[in-house]
Amino acid sequence: MHAIVLGSGAGGGVPQWNCRCPICALARAGDRRVLPRTQSSLAVSADGDHWLLVNASPDIRQQLFDTPALHPREGLRHSPIRAVLLTNGDVDHVAGLLTLREGQPFRLHATRGILESIGANRVFDVMASGVVERVEIALDRPFAPVPCLTVTLFPVPGKVPLWLEDGTPEIGAETESTVGAMIEASGKRLAYVPGCARVTDGLKARIAGVDALLFDGTVLADDDMIRAGVGTKTGWRMGHVPMTGEGGSVEALADVPIGRRVFVHINNTNPVLVEGSEERHAIEAAGWIVAQDGLALRL
């Protein structure tokens, strides 16, 4: 199985366009300790020819340009991307669908709830129904979006996308709104969970034994954004479990048998983005990799 982290940042990427927090300032100044990051997405293939795109980042055009494996290869119009899968309806996971509108056939896979949120916004009709087939996927039922690759969607604690919030949202519920993807090929398993509000016993049982886990690394501590002075929401309020602290993912997953542990969907205020920092050392000492754009995994 080939997996490429196309985008390792959370919404807004790094540096965020309007942010002058210390981390964004370092990235904008070209400091080598902070690599620029685009917004969250993943590409996976079993054969290197047929690719599944997991989430369509607003930065998808640049990500495809930067990834030769996903370049057109034949004729005047072509793409090795044969299918797109959505794990939720967040803007940083669906806005890139508007870029994939150039008459290129592919199948769009998602749960009913996520497809309904897309269908309710007519701007996504630029993906003509005669070109892009929308395929409803049931939870816990394996399907094959591309040859030799099997995917099973499973619910994880989360919340509805910000743009669909109405009043006070329910946070931590396990519904079709936020899902993880278990991706399998040739006996290898990769779990992709870019958004998760808390680590439950059910989630731990689900991912036990995987060869690689790509997991929500939005915030280091629950109050990252508050400490940075750029926001008032906690990680929990945004639907993201922190890496550290009580109930944090590092501690909660420490005893779960997992091959490679990789944090993705990392917010611009997260201090682990600074290579050589105490925070980065602590996360790496716990056995985790802090993803960067272009990180390739071969399972």
C-alpha positions in Angstrom: 0.0 0.0 0.0 1.2 3.5 -0.9 0.1 6.4 1.2 1.1 10.1 0.8 0.1 12.8 3.2 -0.7 15.6 0.8 -1.6 18.1 3.5 -0.7 17.8 7.1 -2.1 21.1 8.5 -5.5 21.8 9.9 -7.9 24.5 8.5 -6.0 27.4 7.2 -2.7 25.6 6.9 0.7 26.9 8.1 1.2 29.8 8.0 -2.5 30.8 8.1 -3.1 33.7 5.7 -4.1 36.2 8.4 -2.2 35.0 11.4 0.8 36.5 13.2 1.1 34.0 16.0 4.7 33.0 16.8 4.6 29.8 14.7 3.0 31.4 11.7 5.6 34.3 12.0 8.4 31.8 11.9 7.0 29.9 8.9 6.4 33.2 7.0 9.9 34.3 7.7 11.3 31.1 6.2 12.6 29.7 9.5 13.7 26.1 8.8 12.3 24.9 12.1 8.7 25.4 10.9 7.8 23.8 7.5 4.8 25.3 5.7 1.9 23.0 5.6 -1.2 22.8 3.5 -4.6 21.7 4.7 -5.5 18.1 5.5 -5.7 15.4 2.8 -4.3 11.9 2.0 -3.8 9.9 -1.2 -3.7 6.1 -1.1 -3.1 3.4 -3.7 -2.6 -0.4 -3.7 -0.8 -0.5 -7.1 0.6 3.1 -7.7 -1.7 3.6 -10.7 -5.2 3.9 -9.2 -5.4 6.4 -6.4 -8.0 7.3 -3.7 -8.0 10.8 -2.4 -9.2 11.0 1.2 -10.7 14.5 1.7 -10.4 17.3 -0.8 -8.4 20.2 0.8 -8.9 23.8 -0.4 -5.2 23.4 -1.3 -5.7 20.4 -3.5 -4.4 22.0 -6.7 -1.0 22.8 -5.1 -0.9 19.4 -3.5 -1.5 17.6 -6.8 1.1 19.8 -8.5 3.6 18.8 -5.8 2.9 15.1 -6.1 4.2 13.5 -9.3 2.4 10.3 -8.6 -0.9 12.1 -9.1 0.0 14.0 -12.3 -1.8 13.3 -15.6 -0.1 10.5 -17.5 -1.8 9.9 -20.8 -3.8 11.7 -23.5 -4.8 15.4 -23.2 -6.9 14.9 -20.0 -6.2 12.3 -17.4 -5.9 11.8 -13.7 -4.8 8.7 -11.7 -7.3 9.8 -9.0 -10.2 7.5 -9.5 -12.2 8.2 -6.3 -12.5 10.7 -3.5 -13.6 9.9 0.0 -14.8 12.4 2.6 -14.5 11.8 6.4 -16.6 14.8 7.3 -18.1 17.9 5.8 -15.6 20.5 7.2 -14.6 23.2 4.8 -11.0 22.1 4.9 -12.1 18.7 3.7 -14.6 19.5 1.0 -13.7 22.9 -0.5 -11.2 21.3 -2.8 -14.1 19.5 -4.6 -14.7 22.8 -6.4 -11.2 22.5 -7.9 -11.9 19.0 -9.2 -14.6 20.2 -11.5 -12.8 20.1 -14.9 -14.9 17.3 -16.5 -12.7 14.6 -14.9 -14.7 11.4 -14.0 -14.3 10.0 -10.5 -16.6 8.7 -7.8 -17.3 10.6 -4.6 -17.8 8.4 -1.6 -19.2 9.5 1.7 -21.9 8.7 4.3 -25.5 9.8 3.7 -25.1 12.6 6.1 -22.0 14.0 4.5 -23.4 13.7 1.0 -26.6 15.5 2.1 -24.6 18.4 3.5 -22.8 18.6 0.1 -26.0 18.2 -1.8 -27.7 21.0 0.2 -25.2 23.6 -1.2 -25.7 24.1 -4.9 -22.2 25.4 -5.5 -21.1 21.7 -5.4 -23.3 21.1 -8.5 -20.2 22.2 -10.5 -19.3 18.6 -10.2 -21.7 17.5 -12.9 -23.8 14.4 -11.9 -23.0 12.8 -15.3 -19.3 13.0 -14.6 -18.9 12.6 -10.8 -20.9 9.8 -9.3 -21.9 10.3 -5.7 -21.8 7.0 -3.8 -23.5 6.6 -0.4 -21.4 4.5 1.9 -22.8 2.7 5.0 -20.8 2.5 8.2 -19.0 -0.7 9.0 -19.5 -2.1 5.4 -16.3 -2.7 3.4 -16.1 -1.3 -0.1 -13.5 -1.0 -2.8 -13.2 2.6 -4.1 -10.2 1.6 -6.3 -8.8 -1.7 -7.4 -7.2 -3.9 -4.7 -8.0 -1.4 -1.9 -10.7 -2.0 0.7 -12.1 0.7 2.9 -14.4 0.5 5.9 -15.8 3.7 7.4 -16.5 3.8 11.2 -17.9 6.5 13.5 -15.7 8.5 15.7 -16.6 11.1 18.3 -17.0 14.4 16.6 -19.4 17.2 15.7 -21.2 18.7 12.7 -19.1 21.0 10.5 -18.9 24.6 11.7 -20.8 25.9 8.7 -23.7 23.6 9.6 -23.8 24.4 13.3 -27.2 25.7 14.6 -27.1 26.8 18.1 -25.0 24.8 20.6 -23.7 21.7 18.7 -23.5 18.2 20.3 -19.9 17.4 20.7 -18.5 13.9 21.0 -21.5 12.0 19.5 -20.7 9.1 17.2 -22.7 9.7 14.0 -22.2 9.7 10.3 -21.0 13.3 10.5 -17.4 12.4 11.5 -15.9 9.1 10.5 -12.6 7.3 10.4 -11.4 5.1 7.5 -9.8 1.7 7.8 -7.9 1.2 4.6 -6.6 -2.3 3.7 -4.4 -3.8 1.0 -2.3 -6.9 0.8 -2.8 -7.7 4.4 -1.8 -4.3 5.7 -4.1 -1.8 7.5 -3.9 1.9 7.8 -6.4 3.9 10.0 -7.0 7.5 9.0 -8.7 9.6 11.7 -8.1 13.3 10.9 -10.8 14.5 13.2 -11.8 13.0 16.6 -13.2 14.6 19.8 -12.1 11.9 22.2 -10.5 8.5 22.4 -13.0 5.9 23.5 -12.5 2.2 24.3 -14.4 1.4 21.1 -12.0 3.4 19.0 -9.0 1.8 20.7 -10.4 -1.7 20.0 -11.0 -0.6 16.4 -7.5 0.5 15.6 -5.6 -2.1 17.7 -3.0 -3.8 15.5 -3.0 -1.4 12.6 0.2 -1.0 10.7 -0.1 2.7 10.7 -2.4 5.2 12.4 -2.8 8.8 11.0 -4.6 10.6 13.8 -6.0 14.0 14.7 -3.1 16.2 15.9 -5.0 19.6 15.9 -3.9 20.8 19.3 -1.2 19.9 21.8 -3.2 21.1 24.8 -6.9 21.8 24.9 -6.3 25.5 25.2 -3.7 26.0 22.5 -5.5 28.7 20.7 -6.4 30.6 23.9 -2.7 30.5 25.0 -1.6 31.8 21.6 -4.1 34.7 21.9 -5.7 34.0 18.6 -9.0 32.4 19.6 -11.4 31.5 22.4 -12.3 27.9 21.5 -10.8 24.9 23.1 -9.8 21.8 21.1 -12.8 20.0 22.7 -15.2 22.7 21.5 -13.8 22.4 18.0 -14.3 18.6 18.1 -10.6 17.7 18.5 -9.0 15.7 21.2 -5.7 17.2 22.4 -2.4 15.3 22.1 -1.6 15.8 25.8 -3.3 16.2 29.2 -6.0 14.0 30.8 -7.7 12.0 28.1 -5.2 13.2 25.5 -4.4 10.9 22.6 -0.8 10.2 23.5 -1.7 8.8 26.9 -4.9 7.2 25.8 -3.3 5.3 22.9 0.0 4.5 24.7 -0.9 0.8 25.4 -2.7 0.1 22.1 -0.6 -2.0 19.7 0.0 0.2 16.7 2.8 0.2 14.1 3.6 3.8 12.9 1.9 6.6 14.8 1.5 9.8 12.9 -0.2 13.0 13.8 -1.9 14.9 11.0 -4.4 17.8 10.8 -2.1 20.0 12.9 -3.2 23.5 13.7 -1.0 26.5 13.1 -0.9 27.3 16.9 0.4 23.8 17.8 4.0 24.1 19.2 5.0 20.7 18.0 5.3 22.3 14.5 8.6 23.8 15.7 11.3 21.3 15.1 13.7 21.0 18.0 11.2 22.4 20.5 10.6 20.7 23.9 7.0 19.9 22.8 8.2 18.3 19.6 10.8 16.2 21.4 8.2 15.0 23.9 5.8 13.9 21.2 8.6 12.1 19.3 9.8 10.5 22.5 6.3 9.0 23.0 6.7 7.3 19.6 4.8 9.6 17.4 5.7 11.2 14.0 4.6 14.8 13.4 3.6 14.7 9.7 4.7 17.1 7.1 3.4 17.5 3.6 4.6 14.9 1.2 5.2 12.3 4.0 5.1 8.9 2.2 4.3 5.6 3.9 4.9 2.2 2.2 3.1 -0.6 3.9 
